[in-house]
Amino acid sequence: MQKKVVCVVGLGYIGLPTAALLASTGFEVIGVDLNAHAVETINQGRIHIVEPDLDAYVRSAVTAGRLKAYARPQAADIYMICVPTPFHAGEGIPQPNIDYVLTATASIAGLVKPGDLVILESTSPVGTTRKMSDVLSEAGVDMSQVHVAYCPERVLPGKIMTELVENDRVVGGLTPEATTAVSAFYKTFVRGAVLETDAATAEMCKLTENSYRDVNIAFANELSLLCAKSGINVWRLIELANRHPRVNILQPGTGVGGHCIAVDPWFIVASDPDNARIIRTAREVNNYKTEWVIDQIKIAVANASAATGRKPKVACLGLAFKPDIDDLRESPAVHVAGALVAQGYDVVAVEPNITSHDKFALVTLEEALRTADVVAILVKHRQFIQAANSGELKGGAVLDFCGVRE
């Protein structure tokens, strides 16, 4: 494929790495984000998120003049939508909110021309790609000559720059021609297989992948509850059970976070609640695990208060949704710390991957261990593993919810 101009709408944890990678392969890339700070930072050759190697990619791309960020979309040949897909507020089953996707689509409508590619990468409910096409059509775009497709990201935070290239990708177009054209684009920078299907199947594939993982984590988290009640070391139990040649139980934790596993299963449940029974139960188990963690901390605080006669201090170790990243989206650790603060507990937090937080007092690990009466390990950061290995995380007042001390 001849190198063309790519416009990436949304410069977050997926959009910015994608834009920087494309620029590194020779594309001229226009990045778009409503966050003025992000735009300014990127145009200075710096990054506003934490991801290994991303800073070097962005610096090189900006210096070479192949990546420039804007507040509004600019004319291009390929448009990639990489914006958030949160929930609508309300009670009951969470309902997916694709407003950002549709707004981003409307923002490029006046720029799209015959032969262009329009690609959605945001995790979305089945049918979202079709709705994007409808938005463009209603804006007057002749969709008979525009290729619209869905290609979900499949990357792991902390390894994004590698996995954008190495992982297989699924491309589903609204037409066979769209599938072929968009697949050809991905094959210019993806070394993994580019697998072709239709848009609805590609949308469901992304949701299926993360729902599968959520169900398996729920099994591990449910085991941890059962073992805690019976006085069994769940980490040792799983280690033993996994010696069976056909058993591979995952590790329990504080819950499930991030914008994928904690969110995507609800998109399936919302579309068919009567039949998505296992998927819904898994979500409920993983959400309950976080509430159980809060209860265990409160019990430990009550015991410490009874022993000391004063209000104990709680140190929450970790705020990110997974180890060794700065991403706090849908983080169960943030929920735990926030719930304790809201209920009047004296809480400090240790998060090595961020420098400040608007809700929590951040302290060093050393200060937390020196001043806290109850220490709750919520995220398996490497710094906490090192502290455990050196003997710093000992004692009954240290509650390990993610296997740091095992």
Secondary structure, DSSP 8 states (H G I E B T S, - for coil): ----EEEEE--STTHHHHHHHHHHTT-EEEEE-S-HHHHHHHHTT--SS--TTHHHHHHHHHHTTSEEEESS----SEEEE-----EES-SSS-EE--HHHHHHHHHHTTT--TT-EEEE-S---TTHHHHHHHHHHHTT--GGG-EEEE------TTSHHHHHHHS-EEEEESSHHHHHHHHHHHTTT--S-EEEEEHHHHHHHHHHHHHHHHHHHHHHHHHHHHHHHHT--HHHHHHHHTTSTT-------S---STTTTTHHHHHHHH-TTT-HHHHHHHHHHHHHHHHHHHHHHHHHHHHHHHHSS--EEEEE--SSSTT----TT-HHHHHHHHHHHTT-EEEEE-TT-S--SSSEE--HHHHHHH-SEEEE-S--HHHHHHHHTT-S-STTEEESSSTT-
